Amino acid sequence: MISLPYLTHYRACAAKQKEREDRIKGVPDTFRTPIIQLGREILAQSVSQIVAQVQAGTLDPKDVLAAYTKKSIQAHAVTNCLTEVMIPEAIEWAVNCNKAGPLAGMPVSLKDTTGVAGFDACIGYSAWVGKPILKDSKLVQLLKDAGAVPFVKTNIPITLLSFESNNDVFGRCTNPHGKNYSPGGSSGGEGALLAYGGSRIGIGTDVAGSVRCPSHYCGTYTVKASMHRFPKTGNGTSIPGQIGVPATYSPMTRTLEDLETFWRAIVIMKPWTYDHSCVPIPWREIDLSASKLRFGVLWDDGVVTPSPACRRALQEVVSALEGEGHEVVPIDPPSPYEALKIGSQLLLADAGQDYILWAFPSSKYSQQFVLSSAPGKIVSRPIRTGEWNDPGMVEAFRMLRVPMFIRKFYAWYLRRIRGDEIYAGLVETFHEKTLVQYYDLIAQREGYREKWFDFIKEENLDFILTVPNALPAVPHDGMKEGFKSCGYTFLFNVLDYSAGVLPVTHVDRNLDNLSDFKPRNMVEAGTYRMYDADAMHGLPVGVQVVGKRLEEEKVIAGMRVVEAALAKKGKQYSLLDVDDPLD
């Protein structure tokens, strides 16, 4: 007999999927016809070009919305990237948009967490289906005031702690470059939609790489904001109150030019006048094109060696920069492994109770509640019986439930018998923390940040270069092995640095094969079980450009330097041709 909780879960998922299907079918006919010449011209234009024409009155925002609606529906048919389809409302927003604003008439896609009045932000939890947000988040208010037109929301992983994007409510999102591979997470739907061309600018969030990983996996652009630079109040989350490792909302785009335009537009709107959490830092124009810069290269974080494909992309950037006269030096910074240990403990200090309460059968956990974005409205937050969870999170939460004496014995075995200090150090700290232990971790984090501050100052570095992840896009369900391999992005969340990703190349089966490789630890071994250059041929590969805290404008300028250097060597990245047949 099917249990009542699972039946409730199944019905909620079915209802939400039908609602999405009905909303797509209900899109006006003029928004569903084949893309004509005007639509193709619109899709080929940059954000700044579209905005200028809307401001001048030579382009109708409804035509822009129609073009991106058609392309987003095509993208969804291929990748299952959409969650909420807001087209009828978006038409009204387009008609009445601020045609003088810095984003006049420009459609914007939003990660499912983003709070839009009248629409769910269930982030894959069936328990949150049918609980629409009552008030636009501060970010959405700002976007609308800037003239932007929110039009779709995009797929995510349940719990938001995965480099995949799958859940029972909306289903699995796939990579437009290869249907058997992940688009990344937790902003994977955004990455897939942007790569396909169904949106040009979008919003994601990042707590361990959740905008940078999808950009790396899908071949798009992003700069992760430092905390307090980008509005976030009023949006949904799976981790309310978690600021040990700050999660930040950040733009994702199809091109670097669009990324700068989008970032500038947001800051020009003075987000600190919308959101109490934002610091009042105006936009700073930075041009580094005539500067000779000093880049420090992190070739290996000491936990997982970059795969041949990812190392090749990083080497291409290094060679291009050196060819332009920039100084590029290998660095040996404060241990990235230390950041992984501190950050993982802070992120899961409650042993995952906030994410997946069914894992803890004690009644003291099963009665927890959190406030929704609706003032005074209370909703429960368990994962329901039978609800699917990401394989990596299943492994993580299983480890968190292991009794302490077993954990200590396993860590001893890993260290003394297997000689694996890396994994032993992670295992022995993977447990619920007391308040005193949590405060100690915060102190460790601040001490670690001070080490990096001093290191960058002593080395006189303008930027850090490294891979966004050891691998290109992983195959579906790859997080069972790969969830621990997040150090190259997570490091800069722990530091709260501004960090960007730009696509550089594609996996090449002839150049990127693995040979004579012996894993150094179990994290690395699990990661490399997924690497197959032949199967991954053609997947995008990106590089990470990192600045210090609150240096978003400088990071974008640094990304421009990198892209210009690659272009001079004939190494321009080729975006996915939206008209080409896909796998």
N, C-alpha and C positions, 0 to 999 in steps of 0.2 A: 504493500500500500504506500502511495506517495505521501510523504510527510506534508503537513500543512505549511510549514515555513518554506519548503522547496516549491510547493505549488504557488504560493504567494510570489516567490521570486520569479518563477517561470512566467506567470501572468504579467508581472511588471515589465519583464524584458520584452515579451511579445507585444504588449501595449505600446511600449516606447518605439520599438522597431516599426510597428504599423503607423504610428504617428509620423515618424520620419518618412516612411514611404508615401503616406498620404500627402505630406507637405511637399515632397518632390513632385508628385503627380499634380498637385494643386498649383504649381507655378504657372503663371499666365502663359498662354500659347506663344505670345511674342517673345517670351524668355526661354522658350524650349526649341525653337526652330534652329536649323543649322546655322553655324556662324558665318555670316556674310562678310563682304569686304570691309565694311565699317568696323565690325567686331574684330576682325583680324588686325586691322590698323590700331585699334584701341589696345588690344592685348600686346602688341609689339612696342608700345610706348612706355617710357619711364613714368614713374609717379609724378615727377616734376613737370613733365610735358602734359600729362592729363590734367593736373591741377591748374596749370597756367591757362589751358583752354577753357576749363570750366569757369575760372575766374574772369576770363575775357568774354564769356558768353557764347563761345563758338562750339562748345561741346555740351550736350545734354547729359547730366548725371544719370538719367535713366538709361541712356545708351551704354554708358560705362558699366552700370550695374547689370544690364542685360548680357553684355559680353562675358563678364566674369561669372555670372550665374550659369550660363551655358557651359563654360569651361569647367566650373567647379562640379557640376552634375556629371560631366564626362569623367572628371578625375575620380569622383566618388564611385562611379560604375566600375572603374578599374582597381581602385585601392581601398574602398570602404573608409574614406577619410573623414566623412562628415558625421556630426551628431545632431545638432539643432540646425534646422533650415529656416531662416527668418525672412525669406524673400518678400512676402506680402507686406510685412512691416518695413522692410528695407526700401521698398518702392516709395512708401510714404516718406521715409527719412531722406531718400535721395531727392524727391520733389522739393522738400522743405529744407534742404541742407544749407549750411552757411557757405554761400558761393564766394565769399571773400576770405574764407579761412585757409590756413596753410595745408589742409588736406581736402580742399573743396572737391566734393563729388567722388572721392576715392573709396572704393569698397575695401573693407578691412575684415579679414578672417580672424577668429578668436579661438584660442584654446577653450575646451569645454568648461574649465574652471571659471571662466570670466562671467561676472554677474551682469546679465541683461534682463531688465524687468520683463516679466511675463514668460520667461523661459527657464527650464531647469538648468542646474549646474550639477548634475548628479555624479559626474566623474566616474561613471561605470558602476556605481553602487545601486543596485535595484531598490534598496530601501529609500533612496533619495529621488526616485522617479515620481513625477506628479507633484513635486513641491517647488513650484516656480519661484524665482527670485522676485521680490516685490518692488525693488528699487534698483535702478542702474548703479553699478559700481562707480567709483570716482574715475576710474580709467575710461569707462564707456561714456560717462558724462563729458569728459575732456575730449574724447574722440569726436563725439557728435558736435560739440561746440566748435571744433576745428574744421567741421565740414565733412568729416569722414562718414562712411555709411557701413556700419556693421552688417554683415549679410549671412554668414554661416559660422557655426562653431565646429571644432574639430576633435578628432578621436584621441584617446588617452589610454593608459593602462590603469586598471583599478589599483588603488593605493598611491598612484603617481610615483612609485619607486621602481621603475624599470626602464631599460633601454629598448623596450618593445611597447606596442600600443594595442592591447587586447583586453576585452572584458565581455561578460555575458550580455550586458545591456545593448551594446552597439556592435559587438563582434570584432574581428581582427582587422587591423589596418595593415596594408602591405606596402612595400617599397615600389614606386613607379619604375625604378630601374631594374627590378627583378621581383616577381611575385612571390618567390619563396623566401624572401629576406625581409627583415624588419625595417621600418622607416625610422626607427629610433623611438625614444621616449624620454620623458613622458609627453613631450610636445610632438609626438610622431605624426599625428594627423596633420598638423601644420606643415611639417617637413614634406610630407607626401603631396599635399595640396599645392604648395609653393613650387616644388620641383616639377610637377605636372603642368603648371601654368594656370591653375584654377584660382589663384590669388597672386597678388604681387607683393602685398605687405600683410603681415599677420602678427599676432601676439602669442607668446608662449611663457612658460615659467621655467626656472632653473634652480634646483637645490643640490644637484650633483652632476650636472651636465645636460639638463633636460631641454635646453634650446640648442646647445652646442653639439650634442650627439646626433639629433635629427638632421642638423645642417651638415655634419660630417657624413652621415649615412646617405643623405638624399641629394647632396650637392647644392646647398643653398647657403645663405649668409646670415650671420647673427653677431651681436655683441651682448653678452650677458652683463646686465647692470650690476653695479655695487648696490648694497642695501641703501635705501632711502633716496635713490636717484629717480626711480620710476614708480608711478602710482600703483597701489595694490589693494587698498582698503575697499571692502565690500565684495570681494571675489571669493569664490569657493576654494576649499583646500581639504586635503585629507589629514593635515597636521596642524590644526589650530593652535597657536601659541608657541610653535616650535621656532625659536630664534637662535638656538645653539649654532646651527649652520643656516644662515638666512636664505630663504627662498625669495627670488626676485622675479618680477614680471619684466619681460624684455622683448624687443622687436625681433622678428625674423622676416627675411625678404628674399626675393628672387635674384637681385643683383646688389652689388656693393653701392652703386649710386643710389638705389632706392633705400638702402639701409641708412645712409647718411641723411637723405631727405626725410625719412620717417623719424629718425632720432631727433633731428633738428626741429621738426614740426611739433613733436611732443613737448620738447623743452621750451620752445617759443611760447607755448600755451601756459607756461608757468604752473607746472603740476603742483607746486607747493601751495597754490591758492585753491586747489581742489582737494588735496589729500594731506592731512596733518602729518603723515609720516615722511613726506618728501622734503629734502633740504633745498633751500633757495639758491641754487647754483644756475645762473643763466647759461645759455649755449655759448661755447667758446670756439671760435673759428681757428682751426689749426692747420697749417700747411707745412708739411715736412718734405715736400718734393725737392727742395734745394739743399736739404740737410744731409750730412753724413752721420749715420746713426750707429749705435752699438747694440747689437742683438746678442742675448745669451741663449744658447740652445740646450734644452734639456733633452738629451738623446734617450735617456732611460730612467724611469722612476725607481728602479731597484726592485720592483715587484713584478711587472710584466713587460718584457721586451717588446718594442713595437714590431709588428709584422713587417715582412719585406715590402709590402705595398705601402704601408704607412711611413716607414722609414724612407723609402724612395721619394715620396711626396715631400717630406721634410728636407731631404737632401737637395731636391730641385729648388726649393725656396732658398736654402742656404747658398747654393751655387749662383742663383740669380742675383741675390743681394750682394754677394762678394763681387760679382761682375759689375755692379754699379758703384763699387767703392765703399760699401758699408762694411763695418767691422763686425764679424760674426764669430763668437767664441763659444766653445763648450763650457758649461757651467757645472759646478758641484754644489748645489744649494743646500740649505737645511733640509734634512731628510723628508722627501715626499711620503715615505712610508709612515713617518710620524703623523703627518696630516691625515692619512687614511685611518690610522688607529684612533686619533682624537675625534675626527669627524664622524666616523661610523658609530662611535659610542654616544656622541651628542645627538645624532639623528635618531637613534633608537634607544635613548636613555630610559624610556618607559617600557622597554622590551616589546614595543610594537602594539601596545594596548590601544593606542589612538587610531591605528590603521585597521586592525583585524580582531575585533573583540571575541569572536567565536573561538579563537585559539586558546582562550583562557576560560575554562568552564566555571570557575568560581563566580558565585552570584554577585560578588562585590564589583566585578568588572562588567557583568552583563547588564547592569542597570545604569551604565554611564550615559550621559547625554551631552550634547553641545548645542550652543545657540546657532541657529541659521542666520543668514543675512537679514532676515525679516525680524525687526525688533520684537522681542518678547515671544517669538515663535520657537518652540523647542522640538528637535527631531532626534530620534535615536540613530546611532551610527554603527550597528554591527554589520559585518558581512553575514549574509543569511546562510542558513544550512544548505549545503550543496552548491553554493556560489563559487564559480571558478576564480582562482587567484594565480598570479604570475608564478611560474615555476621557481624563479629566483627568490621570490618572497616566501614561498612555501618552505624552501630550504632555510632561509634566514630565520623565519619564525620558529621552525623546528629546532634550530640550534639555540635560539633564545629560551626555549622551554626545557632544555637539557638541565638536569640537576647539577649543582655546582661541583660536586665531587667527581662526577663523570666528566665534566668539562675540563677540570684540572688534570685528570688522568689522561684525557685525550691530548691536551696541550703538552703534557710531559712526554707522551709517546711521539708526537710530532717533532718535538725538539730533540729528544735524546735518542730515539730510535730512527726516525726518518731524517733527522738533521735539517728540518724545515722550520727555521726560526721565524720566517715571515708569517706563515699560516698559524703557527703556534701562538704568536703574539696577538693575532686577531681573534683566535678562538677563545683564549683565556680572558679576554676583556668583553666578550659578547654576552652580556647579561644585564638585567635591570639594575639601574643605579639608584642609590639613595640620594637625597637632596645634597648631602655633604659631598658625595662623590661627584654629583653633577657640577656643583660649584668649583670643585677642584679641576674638572675638565675645562670649564670656562677659563680658569686661570692658566691652564696648560695651553689652551688655544691662543690666549693673549700673549703668552710668552713665545709661542711659535711664530705668531705674526711679527713680534718684535725682531726675532732672528732674521726673518725674510726682509724686513724693512732695512735692517743694518746691512744685510748681504747685498741687496740691490744698490744701496748707497755706496758701499765699498767698491763694488764692481763697476759702478758708473753705467748701469744698464738703462737703455731707453725702453727695451721690450724683452720679453721672454718669448721664445719660439719653442713649440713642442707639438706632438701629435694630439688630436682630441681624444683618441682611444687607441689601444694597441691594435685593434682590428678594424677593417671596414664593416659594413652592415652585417650583423649576425643572422644566421638562419632562424626561422621561427622557433620559439621555445628555447632559444640559445641562452637565455638568462639563467637557466638551471645551472649552467657551468659558468656563465659570464657575469653574474651579478656582482661579484667581488672585484671585477676588473673595471673600475671606474676612476682610478686614481688620477689620471691625467686631466680630467675635468674637475673632480671633486676637490683636488688640491686648491683650486682657485676660488671655490665656494668657501672653504675653511678660511682662506686668507681674505675673502671678500674683495678680490681684485676684479677689475674690468677685464673681460676676456672675450675675444672674438674668434670666429671660425670662418674661413673662406675655403671654397673648393679649389683643388689644385690639379688633380689628375683622376684617372680611373684605374682600377685594378687591371693588370695585364698578365695573362696566364704565362706569357713567355719571359717576363721580367721579374715576376714576384713569387716564384715558387719557393717553397721552404725546403731546405736540405740541411742535414747534420745539425739538427736542433735538439738540445736536451733541456727540458724545463728545469728551472732552478727551484721551484716550489710548487705546491698544489694549486695555488691561484693561477699561476702561469700555465700549468699543465691543463687545467680545465679550460682556460681560454683558448689555447692552441688546438684543442680537439675540434674546434669549430672552423679553423682556418683552412681554406681550400682555394688557392688562387685560380684554379681552373674553373670551379663552380662560381666563384665570385667575379669572374672576368666581366669588366664593364661597370662594376659598382663604383660610385664616387669615393674619392679619398680627399680629406681636407687637412688643413694645418691650423693650429691655434696660435693666435697673436695676443699676447697678454701684457697689459699695463698695470699700474698700481691702482689702488682704491680710488674710485670716482674719476677715473681718467677715460671715460667712454669716448669723448671726442678725439683724444690722442690715439686711442686704439684704432678708431676708424681711419685716422690719418696714416697710422702705421700699416693698416691693411691695404690702403691705397698705394703705399710705397712697395709693398710686396707684390701686389697685382701688376703694377707698372713694370717692375723688374722682370716678372715672369713674361709679360707681354713682349718686352724687348728681346727676350730669348725665343720668342715664338711658342711659348708654353701657355697660351691663354686657355682657360678652362672652357669647355663647350657645355652649355646648358642643355638639358634634355630637350630635344626637338618635339614640341607638343603634337606635331602632325605625324610623327613617325609611329608605326605600329609598335606596340609594347609586348613584352613577354606575356 
